[in-house]
Structure formats: C-alpha cells, structure tokens
Amino acid sequence: MVSETSLEARQLVLPLFVREGLDEPKPISSMPGVVQHTRSTLLEAVAEAADLGLGGVMLFGIPEHKDATGSGAIDPSGILNLAITDVVAEVGDALTVMSDLCLDEFTDHGHCGVLTPDGRVDNDRTLAVYAEMARAQAHAGVDMVGPSGMMDGQVAVIRAALDAAEHTDVSILAYSAKYASAFFGPFREAVDSSLQGDRRTYQQDYGNAREGVREALLDVEQGADVVMVKPALPYLDVVRQVRDAVDVPVAAYNVSGEYAMLEAAAAQGWIDREPAILETLTSIRRAGADIVLTYWAAEVARLLR
C-alpha cells in the first residue's frame, strides 16, 4: 500500500535488432538471450511484446552493405524502414513503434554522422541526412523516432522536417544526455559496428551532469516529446536532475553493458538473477524515469504478471 515506486509493463520499451539477409535469428554472444532477428522472427517478438502489454519497441536495423554516408538509412527499401512497416502492420494499434534515428549502423566507419575529409563528424551535413531519415521512417509508419546521434540541433531539424512533410503526429524521443560510455560495448556487437576511434567529440563527458540537464532543456525547447538519459545505472543522478528540470516524460536506457554485467554475474551464481533484474529496473524508475528501455522488458512483464 505504501510502496513509493511501481514497475509496470507499460513503462518498459523493448529494443530489438533486425538484420538484413538472415535466415534464422543470430545470438549476440555478449548479450545472452538477445538476438539479431530476421524480418519474420521480429514479428513474433513484437506480437509477444504487444500481448505482454509493453509500452513500446525500439527498432534497430543492420544492413548487409554499408557506405560512408549511410545511404541505407534513407532508402525506403532499407532494412530498418521495411521493418518499421512490417511491425506497424503487425502491432501498430497495440503499442508504440519506435525507431533508432542514427547513421552508425549504416556507415562503414561506424560514426553517427557523415565525415569531413579529415575524419571529423560534420554536424550540419549530418543534420540534413537526419531530416531525410526522419521522413523515410515516418513514411514507413513509425510512431516515434529516436535521434541518438547527439548532433547539435538535431531535434529542431527533425521536427521541422516531419512537420513540413505533414507527419505532425510522429513524436520524438530525444537521446538528450547520451554519454561517451564504456557500457556500450556489447551493443556494438549487436549492430556489427564498424566504429573507428571513439565518439567523445559529440557524446557527453561522463563527468558532466549539468551539461546533461542543459542538453535536455535544449531538446525540449526544440520540440522533443520525451527526453532520455543513456546509459541508466551509472547516471541515475542525471536521470533525477533531468526529471526535476523538464516537464515532459523522461526515459532512461538500461544499456547493453548493464545487461551483460548482471547476466554474467548471475551465470556464475554470484547474484540471484530475477530479483536483481527487478531491483535494477526499479532503481531506474525510482531515480525519476517514466520510461525504461531494457532488453529484459518482455521477461520482466512476464514476471510482473
């Protein structure tokens, strides 16, 4: 009766990976229980997510071919855009269909934007591609786009592009405070990342909390419907500060490294797995997150039942 923090299926979003050219799901070795889906097994996963009452799914596409500009991201026949249409047709009335709006899965250099001749990310050229990507995903039927590249001004450009294309009902989940983190490692296996170097020139310094709040406020001003902190567990203080600063819903991404650590410890018998998962996700909610993206979303929904 007096419990202060609840954990409910509707608050959880399940990230899902779909890979072009697969005949069967491919396990991700560093994330036990998580796979790269085929287009058909993706539909089975989202149907289960809808049945479990999850709040949404976040789709990531992995193309067979990459190039310097990430052209597969804006191709209507690209794997992510096809997957969006598939998923919306399957479960679009039952949960929120979200899609990653970033170039890192589609570029042969693995960065989140297009590069200058000397190898730096070109912020403004990247924004133009993000606008095209937003229109392509909206045309495919997505409910909510998730710009994760941390380019300056990305939310304003995407909102303007969507509105100009009469997709005013497509909302934006802004990756507002995304840190240059060591906890993203397993995700890079999950998306077959081609990253060369690091992303410290555009993702945030992990020592900075006030900057995370400032970025969230800027995204709200530019039209974000939801703002997000990523990763979650090492940044619970930032989640709380962002929650106190904004008047829109706040999300937090329980990332691949956080998932892998707990799974590895549980596999060794060092911690009790299911209670640890529930405690972990409740801590993120307690810090102030209204929405939690987590690879445990379906399993936790079953546990909560």
Secondary structure, DSSP 8 states (H G I E B T S, - for coil): --------GGGEEEEEEEETT-SS-EE-TTSTT-EEE-HHHHHHHHHHHHHTT-SEEEEEEE-S--BTT-GGGT-TTSHHHHHHHHHHHHHTTTSEEEEEE-STTTBTT--SS-B-TTS-B-HHHHHHHHHHHHHHHHHHT-SEEEE-S--TTHHHHHHHHHHHTT-TT-EEEEEEEEB--GGGHHHHHHTT----S--TTTSB-TT-SHHHHHHHHHHHHHT-SEEEEESSGGGHHHHHHHHHH-SS-EEEEE-HHHHHHHHHHHHTTSS-HHHHHHHHHHHHHHHT-SEEEETTHHHHHHHH-
